[in-house]
Amino acid sequence: MICTQCLFHLPKTNFHLHPSNPVEKQFWGKVPIHGATALYYFNKGARVQHLIHRLKYKGEKKVGLLAGNILGEALKGSETFKNISTIVPVPLHISKLRIRGFNQSDYFGAGISEAMGVPSVPDLLIRNTNTSTQTKKSRFSRFENVNKVFSVNPIYSAKPHHFLLVDDVITTGSTMVSCAESLLEISGSKVSIATIAYARL
């Protein structure tokens, strides 16, 4: 799926080893998170973008599983992330899920789950509104687009957990903020964040 040479040269961030890293800083003053990381740097036209495209638009789900496996192995040795109890993929709205046929974040979460031995619960969060794409929106527009659109699935008991919220790419973090706010409504819970790639603004 990915040759050894390409895998070696993918631009890892190693953010899980560094508190106050650029992904964590995306959430300062917005929502209290325990830790945040991304596996790779995202640069337009580079290898990581092609990998994300293969996963998201070509349906190559093994890309998500592999990325999750790689990051999960790294997180097992991290003081910040070693006590994760539940992995939560950022959900798609049901209408978008029907069109695409799968949620790419579910496969990334499943790969981390496999490596860390921690359950992933893809339907723990519900996306109540089918928001428009974030790709070409400004920072404020991204926030407005996803504000209060997620909720915790009522079929699950509201027990405190250390949640690991996962998605494919993080830019401004607006989607993650909205998701984290919903998870933190569960009293006593903590939220950490992990993505396949971090897009520097």
C-alpha positions in Angstrom: 0.0 0.0 0.0 2.9 2.4 0.9 6.4 1.4 0.0 9.0 1.4 2.7 11.0 4.3 1.3 7.8 6.5 1.0 6.8 5.6 4.5 10.2 6.5 5.9 10.1 9.9 4.2 6.6 10.9 5.3 6.9 14.1 7.4 6.1 13.0 11.0 5.4 15.7 13.5 6.2 13.8 16.7 3.9 16.2 18.4 2.9 13.5 21.0 6.3 14.0 22.5 6.0 17.8 22.9 3.5 19.6 25.1 2.3 23.0 23.8 2.8 21.8 20.2 1.1 23.6 17.3 -2.0 21.4 17.4 -2.5 22.0 21.1 -2.2 25.7 20.5 -5.1 25.6 18.1 -7.4 25.0 21.2 -5.9 27.5 23.7 -8.7 29.8 24.9 -11.4 27.7 23.0 -11.9 24.4 24.8 -9.9 22.7 27.6 -8.1 19.6 26.1 -5.7 17.2 27.8 -3.4 16.7 24.8 -3.3 17.0 21.0 -1.2 15.5 18.2 -1.1 14.8 14.5 0.9 12.0 12.8 2.1 14.0 9.7 2.4 17.5 8.4 0.0 18.2 5.5 1.4 20.1 2.5 -0.5 20.7 -0.7 0.6 18.5 -3.5 2.8 16.4 -1.3 2.7 12.7 -0.3 0.5 13.1 2.7 -2.2 14.9 0.7 -2.2 12.1 -1.8 -2.6 9.6 1.1 -5.6 11.5 2.5 -7.1 11.7 -1.0 -6.7 7.9 -1.4 -8.5 7.3 1.9 -11.2 10.0 1.6 -12.1 9.9 -2.1 -10.7 6.7 -3.5 -12.1 4.5 -0.6 -8.7 3.0 0.3 -9.7 2.3 3.9 -6.4 0.5 4.6 -4.7 3.9 4.5 -6.7 5.0 7.6 -6.0 1.7 9.4 -2.3 1.9 8.7 -2.0 5.6 9.8 -3.9 4.6 13.0 -1.7 1.7 13.7 1.5 3.9 13.3 0.1 6.6 15.5 -1.3 4.2 18.1 2.0 2.5 18.5 3.6 5.9 19.2 0.9 7.0 21.6 1.4 3.9 23.8 4.7 5.3 25.0 3.3 8.8 25.7 2.5 10.0 29.2 -0.2 12.3 27.8 -2.0 9.7 25.8 -1.3 6.4 27.6 -4.5 6.5 29.7 -6.9 7.0 26.8 -10.1 4.9 27.5 -12.3 5.6 24.5 -11.6 6.6 20.9 -14.2 8.8 19.2 -14.1 9.4 15.5 -15.5 12.7 14.3 -18.9 11.7 12.7 -20.3 12.5 9.3 -23.9 13.5 8.9 -26.0 10.5 7.9 -26.8 12.1 4.4 -23.1 12.5 3.7 -22.4 9.0 5.0 -24.9 7.6 2.5 -23.2 9.3 -0.4 -19.6 8.4 0.6 -20.4 5.0 2.0 -18.0 5.2 4.9 -16.4 7.6 7.4 -12.7 7.9 6.9 -12.2 8.8 10.6 -13.7 5.5 11.6 -10.8 3.6 10.0 -8.2 5.9 11.5 -9.8 5.3 14.9 -10.0 1.6 14.3 -6.2 1.5 13.5 -5.4 3.4 16.8 -7.8 1.1 18.6 -6.0 -2.0 17.3 -2.6 -0.7 18.2 -3.5 0.6 21.7 -6.1 -2.0 22.7 -8.6 0.7 23.4 -12.2 0.6 22.1 -13.3 2.9 19.3 -16.9 4.0 19.4 -17.8 5.5 16.0 -21.4 6.4 16.9 -20.7 8.0 20.3 -21.1 11.4 18.8 -23.9 12.4 16.4 -23.7 15.1 13.8 -27.1 16.8 13.9 -26.7 19.1 11.0 -25.3 18.5 7.6 -22.8 21.4 7.4 -21.2 22.6 4.2 -17.5 21.8 3.4 -14.9 23.7 5.5 -12.3 23.7 2.8 -12.5 27.3 1.5 -14.0 29.0 4.6 -12.3 31.6 6.7 -11.4 30.8 10.3 -14.5 32.5 11.7 -16.8 30.9 9.1 -15.4 27.5 9.9 -16.3 28.1 13.6 -19.8 29.3 12.7 -20.3 26.3 10.3 -19.9 23.7 13.0 -21.0 25.5 16.2 -23.3 23.3 18.2 -23.9 20.7 15.5 -22.7 17.7 17.5 -24.3 15.8 20.5 -23.5 12.7 22.5 -25.6 9.7 21.4 -28.2 9.1 24.2 -27.8 5.3 23.9 -24.6 5.5 25.8 -24.3 6.1 29.5 -22.8 9.4 30.5 -19.8 7.9 32.4 -16.5 9.9 32.6 -13.8 8.9 30.1 -10.5 10.1 28.7 -11.7 10.4 25.1 -9.4 10.5 22.1 -11.2 12.5 19.4 -9.9 11.6 16.0 -10.2 13.0 12.4 -8.2 13.0 9.2 -6.9 16.6 8.9 -6.9 19.5 11.3 -6.6 23.1 10.1 -8.3 25.7 12.4 -9.7 23.0 14.7 -13.3 24.3 14.6 -14.9 20.9 14.1 -12.8 19.4 16.9 -13.8 22.3 19.3 -17.5 21.6 18.7 -17.0 17.9 19.2 -14.9 18.3 22.4 -17.5 20.7 23.9 -20.1 18.0 23.5 -17.9 15.3 25.1 -17.0 17.6 28.0 -20.6 17.9 28.9 -20.1 14.4 30.4 -19.0 15.4 33.9 -15.4 14.3 34.9 -14.3 13.6 31.3 -11.2 14.6 29.5 -10.6 15.0 25.8 -7.4 14.6 23.8 -7.1 14.9 20.0 -5.3 13.1 17.3 -5.4 13.5 13.5 -3.6 11.9 10.5 -2.3 15.3 9.4 -1.9 18.9 10.5 -2.3 21.6 7.9 -0.3 24.7 8.9 -2.1 27.9 8.3 
